[in-house]
Amino acid sequence: MIGHTLGGRYEVIEEIGGGGMALVYNARDVLLNRHVAIKVLRQQFVYDEEFIRRFRREAQSAASLSHPNVVSIYDVGQEGDIHYIVMEYVQGYNLNEVIKERAPLPVDEAIRIASQICDALDHAHHNQIIHRDIKPHNILIGRNGRVKVTDFGIARAVTSTTITQTGSVVGSVHYFSPEHAKGVATGEKSDLYSLGIVLYQMLTGRLPFLGESPISVALKHLQDEFEEPRLINPLIPQSVENIILKSMRKNPSERYNSAHEMLQDLDTCLLPERRSETKVYFPTIDDDEQTRVISAIRPTSIPVGDDDRKSDREMSRSSAPSKKQRRWVKPTIWISAVVVLLALMTIATMYVRSTLEVADVAVPNLINQTQDNAKKLVDAQGLEIGQVTSEYKEGQPAGIVISQSKDAGSMVKEGAIIDITVTAEKELSKMPDLNAKTYEDARKLLLAEGFKEDQITRIDANNDNVDSGIVFDQTPGANADVDPATTTVTVTVSKGTATASVPDLTGMSQSEAQSKLSSNGFAVGDVGQETSYTVANGKVTRQNPASGNSLSKGSKVSFWVSSGYPPEAFDYTYSVSIPPATAGKSSKINIKYTDATGENKDWGTKTINSRQSLKVNMVLGPNRDGAVSIYRDGEFIDTYAIGYNEAKQGTVQETVVEPDAPVEVPPVDNGGSTGTGTGTDDPAVDPPVDGQGTTPTDPATDGTATTDPTTEEGTADSGDTSTP
């Protein structure tokens, strides 16, 4: 099955368990890209049509259950003679493993597990589905502590078989209800009885009934009383013991009426006022169906009084025969005895003759027949199967007759015994435990067990808990039955902790940065705040470690978030009055400025044909003075400094540019321009927006540069005043 894709959709990866009825595999649903568990019916049941019909019907009915404590069934299918059920894959342990490792469990943990099981049963019973096989093996506990009940619906199909047909039923006998053991119809209260046993086992580490055989255990469910749990574990509160005593009553009428009623008791049993409640009492009620041992009735045990004996004597006297009648008694006895003797002799003679005259019959051909068919052929001829010898034969399935002690067609007396030899299953080996070994040691061990090199596949995978080069998983699992001649083995070797490149967080919001780290497998370290002129408020300014570094997944990455400008910074508007180069003719004015947010920033371009006062908005801070450079028609005019202290005190005056000859400098480089002003003959382009999403503006002009024909004065907003 490993590597096979069922239904063209479910890729079987490894065997993860199994019982007498089915094997369970971990598989990947290639359509939805998720792991699922697939239960595959064992081959000995695939030809039982009644079993298959019930198996599918009950599995489909269980698929209707939708509850957080029930393993979800996704699909039911058949491929050839493979019948399978696809269900939710639960990573964790089954309760049987937990009990073996840690029982007795703490009372609160046992009650928490039992409550979730009971909640699942309540949901199932409301949907008219009885589990009938509640036991720790069918209770899964996920890594998050969630309890999941599995095998709903399948248990009903199992119970339709006899107690000897499947190992799963025999294995469940320790959790049978008395009515289940009797073979009568079972209902909701049978599930509650089994749950009571599971709770008993969690709290005591023992089963209430043990025996040398399944039958002896079943009889104890019917006849014997179990040892009360508080005698084994005195830490069990009386309120909890009362739940066990009530759920495990042999008479179903004395148990809880429903799973909902039992769940209410479980939810409240650990309250302080209930822990020391009075022990529950059940009146003795005879059960007509209860198995009893009754003494045989002997004749001497029937009392006979004096009056009775006296009446007998009088009756004897009154009926005494006459002497004439007594004379015929002896001859009659002798005649009767002779007749009986002759009859017996006749019967004996007839029996001897029939025994001596035995018919001859032909021996049937039993070769290549199954053992069951061979017995039918032999019985039909009046013969008997004698000694049955098992022998492995390559290429032959188990249970096929390969030799018989008397040749086919030979004549033998009726009742003769025929010995046969049948094929046996190949004796399998136990898979060695490869975990915690180096790959080389694991490979050598497999080769020593008889596996071939081409049967061993290595997979390397990251593992945060296992050193590099060490095996941490294997398929088949340790102690699984394997045939070294045919079984393929997959060995998973640790590559150590997974690493990844630290992402760049700068410019992100805090929530975006945290999400980015999480999606890349990192943890969030310290988150600090700092002022910034260049990064917008609420955005990441820097990080540690820096982006691009390779770190182990799960490592912490710290970062800092901008709180905006420092409190000492303020917005300032600088005014410069400038005329065109030639009066009455147009000139293009370009302004570059430096402030706390950056250097050589482009304010924009403005076309003027008369003197205008242009406004430059900037941000100033301590030790972060401003400067404005003016260009007219591509020629540098001058640079004007704006000191932080003077601007804050309001002593900076508007700068007036006189129509002097321009200073010869190289043309303005607009390569870094992020925006332009507007003029009477230029396309309207908004000046750049500052880093905080707003553009400081002159309230009178609302941020637009215009030429007023009346005043001949235009304004333009500053450009790109980025904030942290």
N, C-alpha and C positions, 0 to 999 in steps of 0.2 A: 504493500500500500504506500510506502514512503516514496514520494516523488510523483505519485499518481494524481491526476486531476479529475475529481469526481464531478459529473454533470457539466464538464467543460468550464467549471467555475471555481471549485474548491481544491487548491493545491495542498496535498497532504505533506506536512513537514516532519512530524515525529509522533511516536506513540507516547501518550502521557498517562495511560491507565487502562483499566479494564476489569471486567468481572466475569461471572459464569455465562452471561448472556451476550455481552458485546465488548468490543474494544473501543477505546477513546483515543482520538488523534487530535493534535494541534494542527490546524490548517490555515491557509490564507485565502480569503475571499478576493480573487483577483479583480472582480468587478467593482467592489466597494473599497478595496485595499485595506482590509481589516482582518484581524485574527479571529477565528471561530474555532469551536470545538465540534468534532464530528464523531458521533457514536455509530459504529458499524456493527451490524448483527453478525454474530459468529456463524460460521459455515454450517454447523450441525442443525441450525434452525431454518435455513433458507428454503427447505423443501416442505416445510410444514405450513400449508396454505392457511389453516385456521389461525396459527400463530402470527403469520405475516399480516393477515387481515386485521387482527386485533392490535398488533404492533403499530400499524399505520394509522388506524382509526383513533387509538388512544393518544398517539403522538400528535396528531392533528388537533384533537380536542384540547390537549395541554398547551398547544400553541395559542389558544385563545386567552390564556392567562397573561395578564400584564400587571406585574407587581414588582417593586424594588427588591423584594426578598425571594423572588422566583427566577431561576435561570431562564432567560427568554429562548424560545424555540423559533428559529428563523425559517427553516425549510425542512421538508421531508422528501426523500427521493430514492430512486432505484436505478442502478446501472448494471445490467446483466443480472447476476445473482447476488449483487451487493445491495443490501438495503441499509440506508443510512438516515440519520437525523442530524441536522445542522443547528447548533445552539450557541448561545453566548459563551465566550471564552473568559473564564475568571482566573486571573493571576493571583495565586495565594496557596492555601492549604485546605485539605478537608478536615472536618472536625475529628475524625478518627486519629489522624496524625497528631493533632493538638492534644487529644486526651492521652495518647501513648507517651507524649513527650512531657506534659506538664500536669496531668491530673494528680490529685484533685485540684480543680480550678478555683480561683477566688469566687466567692458567692455572687458578687455583683457582676462579674464577667459571665458566669454561667447563666444568670437570670437574663442578662442582656442578649445572649445568644438564643436562649429558649424563647424569649419574647418575639424575636424576629422570625424564628421558625413558626411559632404559633400564629403570628400575623399572616405569614404566607399560607398556612393551612386554612385560616379563616377565609382568605380570599378564594382559595381553591374550592372549599366546601360551598361557598356561596355560588360557585359556578358548577356545582354538581360533579366535582372531580375529587375522588378519594385517592390519596397517595398510595397507601397500603404497604409501603416499604420505607418508612421513616427510620433512619439509622445514621450514625455519624459519618459513614462512608458517603452518604448522599447529601451531606451538608458541607458546602464550600464557604470558606471565609477569605474574602479578598484582602489585599494589602491595606485597604482603607478601613478594615474592620467590618465591612458590610457582609451580612450572612446571606447566602443564596442557597435555596433548596432546589435540588435537581432531580431528575428521573420522574417527574410528574407524568402520569399516563402510562409509562412503560411498566410500572410495577403491576398494574391491573392485568396486562398481558402475561406477565410472568406468573401470576398466581393462578392462571388458568391451566398451568401445567401441574404435574405431580411434584411431590416434595423431592423426588429423586432425579428429576429431569435436568435441573439447572443448579449449578453451584451457588448462584446468587440467592436462590430461595433458601437453601440449606444454611447459607451464611447469615441469613436474616432471622433465623429462628430465635436468636437471643432477644429479638425485639418484637416477636409475635404477640398479638393479643390472645387471650384465651379463646375467643370465638374464632380467631384465625387458625389457632392450633386444632380446634375441633373440625375445621373444614366447613363451617357454616358461613353464611353471608356476612361480610364485614362492612362497616360504615364509618361515619365520621369519628365515632368514639374509639374505634380501633387505632386511628392515627394519634389520638390524644394519649392512649395507653403507651404507644411506642415513644411518643415525645416524653412521657413521664420516665421511661427507662433511660432515654438519652440524658435527661436532667439528672437522674440518679447516678449515672456513670460519670458525668462531668464533675459532680460534687464528691463522689466517693472513690473514683478511680477503679470501681469494680462493676461487674454486671450483676443484676439481682439473682439470676438463675444460671447455673453452670451444670454441665452433665457430660457423660462420656460419648453421647451420640445426640444428633438432632431430635430424635424421638424422646429421649429422656429429658431434654430441655423443654420440649413442648409439653410433656406431662407435668413438669414442675410449674409451668404457667397455669395449668389447670388445677393442680392439687396443693402445691406448697405455698407457704407464706415467705416473703423475702425478709431479710434482715433490715430493720428500719435504719434509714440513712444516718440519723443523729447518733446511733450507737457506733457507727464507723467513723464519722467526722463530727465531733461535738461543736464545731464552729458553724454548723448549718443552723440558721434560725428556725424556730418552731413553725413560723408562718410558711417558710419554704418547704419544710418537710411535709406540712399539711397538703401542699400542692401535689407533691409526689404521691403521697398516700391516696389522695382522691383520684388522681389521674390513673393510678395503677390498680384500681379495684377490679376484681375478677368479674363482678356483675356489672355490665355496661350501664345499667340504670343508676348505679351509685357514682358514676364518674361525672365529669362536667357535661352539661347539656350541649355545649358547643365550644368551638375554638375561641369564639369571642368572649365567652364567660371565663375560660381559662386565661385568656390574655389579660382581662381586667384584673384577675387575681395576681398574675405575674407583675403587672405594672405597679401594684400597691404593696406587694409582700415585704419590701425592704423599708417601708416607712417605719419610723421609730415606734409608733403606737401599735404596729402589728407584729414586730419581731418576736415578742414574747407572748403571743396569743395562746389560747388554750389548744391543746392537741385535739385534732378532729376525731370524732367518734362515729363509728358506723355500727348500727344495730345488726345482729346476726340474722341473716335472712337465708333460708335454705334455697338453693338453686336446684331445681329438678333435673337440670341437665349436667350438674357438676359431677365429675368423676369421683366415685367413692369406693372404698374397700369395705365390703359387707361380709360378716361372718356367715358361713353356711348354716342352714337350719337343720338340726339333727332331730330324729324322732324322739330321743330321750328328753329333748328340751320342751316337748309339748306337755303341759301339766294335765294330769288326770286325777280327778277327785274321787273320794270314797263312794259317793252316790253313783258315779259313772261306772265304777267297777262292780258295784252291786247290781246295777241294771243289766250289765253284761252277763252276770252269772244267772240271773233270772231268765234272761232271754235264751241262754244256752240250755237251761233245764226245760223250758217250755217247748223248745224245738228239737229235743233229743230224739233220734230216730228209734224206730222200733227194732227189736231183735232181728226181725225178718229182713229189714232193710240193711242191717249191718252185715248180713251174710254175703251180700253182693259187692261189698266194697273192695275186698282184696282181688277177686277175679277181674274186676273192672280196671283196677290199677295196673295189673300185669298185662292185660290186653293193650291198654294204652301205651305202656312202655315199649312193648314189642313193635307196635305200629310206628312209633316215633323213631325207634332204632333202625327199622327198615328204610324209613324215609331218609334218614341221615346217610345210610350206606349208599342209597341210590344217588344222592346228591354228590357224595364223595367220588363215586365211580365216574360220574359224568365230568366232574372237574378234572380228575386225573387224565381221562381220555382227551379232554380238550387241551390239556397242558402238553401232553405227549405229541399230539398232532398239530405242530406249529407250521404255519404256511411259509413257503419260501418267497422272498421279495427281492427285487432288483435294487442295487445300490445306486442312488441318483448321482449325477455329476455335479459336484460342489465347487469345482475349480472356477475361480474368477467371480464367484458369487459373494455378496456381502454376508457377514456372519448371520444376520437376521434372516436373510433369504435362505441360507443354507439350513438353518434350523427348521424353517417352514417346509422345505423339500424333504428333509429327513422325517419330520413328524408325519407328513402325508403318506409315507411308506411304512409307517409303524415302527420306525427305527429311532435311535436316540443318539444325541451328540454326547460324546464322552469328554476326554481331555482336550482342552483348547490351548494350543501353544502359540505364543506371539513371536514374530521374527521380522526384523526390518529388511525391506527389499527396495533397492534404489529404483525410483521412478514409479513405485506403486503407492496408491493412497492407503491409509490405514483401514483395517477392518475387512480386507478382502482375503478369501480362502485361496491359499497357494498349494496346499497338499491335503490329502485325506488318507486315512489308514486302510481303507478298503477301496479297491478300484471301482470306478464307475461302470455299471452294467453287470457286475458280479452278483451272484445270487447268495443271499444270506437269510437266516431265519428271522422272522418278524420279531422285533424287540432287540435286535443286535445293536451293539454300540459302535459308533464310528468316531474316531479321533480326528481332529482337524488342526491345521496350522494356518494362522491368519497373519496378515501383515500388520506391523506395529509402527507407531509414530517414531521418527528418528529421534534418538535420545539427544536432547538439546543441552547446550552449555549455558552457564550463567555469565552474563555480560560483566566484565570486570569494571570496577569503579576507577575512572580515569581522572576525576576531578582532583585539583591541587597538584597534579603532576606536570612536569614539563612535557612539551609535545613529543620530544624524542623518547622520553621514558614511556609515555603512553603508547607510542608507535611500537616500541620493542615489546611491550606487554601484549599488545594485540597480535603481533606476529608470533609470539610464543604460544598464544591461545589457538593458533591455526588460521587466523585471518591472513589474506593475501594483501600485498602492497596496494594493488589496484582497488581493493575494497575499502580503503581508508581515505576519507576526504577531510581536508583541513580547511577550516573557516577562521579568519582572523577578525576580531571585533573588539571595539573599545569596551572597557569595564572599569568603572571608577573604584571598585573594591578588590580587584584582583591584579596582581603584578603582571607586567608584560611577560609573555612567553609561557604563562601558566594556563592549563586547561580549566575552564569553568563550566562547560556544558558538553553533553554528549548525546548522541542518538544511535542506537537504543540506549535507554537509561541503565544505570547500574543494576545488576541482579536480574535484568530481563532475560527471558529464555531466548537464546539465539542459536543459529546454526553457523559456525565459523566458515563453512564451505560456501554459503550463499548470502549471508547477511552483509549488507554494506553499513559502514560505520562513519558517522560524521562527528568530528572532534572540533569544538570551538575553542580557540586559543585567544587569550586576552592580549590586546594591544596597549593596555594601560589606559590611563585616563584620557578621554577625548579632549583635543585642543581646538581652538578656533581663533580667528583674527578679531581683535577688538574693533567694533564699528566706530565711525566718526559721529559724535553726538552734537558737535557745535552747531548752534543755530536752531536746535530742536527745543520744543517745550519740555518741561520736566516730565509730564506724562508720556510724551513721545519717546523721550530718552529711556525711561524705565521700560516701556514696551519693547523698544529696540534691543535693549540688553537681554530681556527675558527671552525674546524670540531667537536670539543668538546663543542662548545657553549660559548667560552670565547672571550673576546676582548684583543687586544694586548696593553699592557701598555708601559712603557718606555723601550727603547732598548739602552743599554750602551755598551761600549767597555772597555776591560782591557787586560793587558799582561798576558801570562801564559806560564809556562814551560811544563805543562802536557796536555793541551788541544790544539788541532790543530788550526791553524789560520782559522778564519771564523766559528768556531763551538761554540755552547753555553757552557759557563763555569758554570753558576749558574742561578737561577731563584728565584723570590719572588712573591707569596708564593711558598713554596717548593712543590714538587710533592706529591700527596696523600692527600693533604688538600681538604676538601669539601667546594665548593663555589657556590654562586648563579650564574646561567648561565647569561652571559653578563658581569660578573665581569672582571676587567683588571688583567692581569698577566704580570709582567715585567721580563726581562731577560738580561744577559750580554753576549757579543760575544767576543771570543779571538781574539786579534790582533797579536798573535804570541809571540816569545821571546821579552823581553824588549831590547831596542836598545844597552844596555851595554853588553849583552850576546854575546858570540862568540863560534865558533867551535874550538876545540883544539884536536890535535893528540898526544897521549903520547906513547913513545917508551920504550920497556923493552927488554933487551937482556938476553936470558936464555938458558943454555945448558941442555941436557938430564941428568938424574940422574947418569947414567953410560955412559961414552964415548963409542960411537959406538953402543949403544943400544937405542931402542925407548922409549920415555916417552910421556905421555899424559899431556899436559899443559891446565889447565882450569883457566880462568880469571874472577873475579867478579869486578865490578867497581861501583862507586857512583859519580854522577854529578848533575847538576842543575835540571835534568829531573826526578831523582829518586834515590833511594838507593838500594845497593846490586843487581845491574842488571847484568845479565849473558852475558858476551862477547862471550862465546863459548868455544869449545875444539879444541886443535891443537896437532897433533902427530908429534914429532920431533925426529931425531936420531943424530942431531948435533946442535950446538948453532945457535939460530935464533933470529932475532930482530922482535918482535911482536908489531903491531900498535893497539892502543886502541883509537878510536874516541869518543869524549865526548863533552858536552856543559857546559861551565863555565859561572858563573855570579857573580855579587857582592854578597859577603857573601854566595856564593854557590861554595865552593872549591870542587875539585875532589879527589878521592882516588881509587887506584887500588890494588886488592888483588890477589896474584899469588898462584896457587896450582899445584903441580907436582905429577902425579901418585896418586892423591887423598890426598896428604899431603900438608898442608899449608906451604908456603915458607915465605911470608912477605906481608905487606901492605905499599904502597907508597903514600904519600900525594902530591897533585898537587894544589898549591895555585893559586887563581884567578889572583892576582897582578903579581906573578912571571911568570905565563904562558903568561899573556898579554905582559909582558916586554921581553919574550923570553929567560929567564934565567934558565928555567928548562932543565936539561940535561937528555940524555937517561940513564935509570937505567940499570945497569949491574948486573945480578945475578951471584954470584960466586958459584962454585960447592960445597958449604958447606953442612953440614948435615941439613936436614929439621927440622923445629920446629914441635913438636908433637901437633897436633890439631885434632879435630874430622873430619871425611871425609866430603867432600863438599856435601851440599844438593842441588841437581839440580831440586828440585820441582818447583822453580819459573823460571826456564830457559825458555827463549823465543827464543833461537836460538843457533847455534853452529858454530865454525870455521870449517875449513877443514884441513885434514892431508893427508899424503901419503897413509895411509891405512884405513882412515875413509870415509864413504859415504859423498859426497859433499852436504853440507847443507848451504844455504845462511844465513849469520848472520841476526839478526832481523833488521827490517826497522824502522826508526825513525817516530815519530808521525806526521810529516809533509809530509810524503809520499816519502822521499828521505833518502838515507843512506850516511852520510859523508864518503868519501873514500879517500884513498891515490891515487893521480892521476897516480902514477907509477904502481900500482898493480890493479887499476880499481875495487877495492873492493873484490877481491877473495884471499883466503889463499892458497898458493901453496908451494911446496918444490922444490927449484931449485937445480938440481943435480950438477950444476957447482959451485954456490955460497953457496949452502946448507943453504939458508936463506929464510924463508917463512913469509908471512904476513897474517893478518886476520882483517876483519872489526869489528868495535865495534857493539854491539847489542842493539836494542831497545832504541834509543835516542829519546823518545817521546817528542813532542812539544805541546804547548797549542793549 
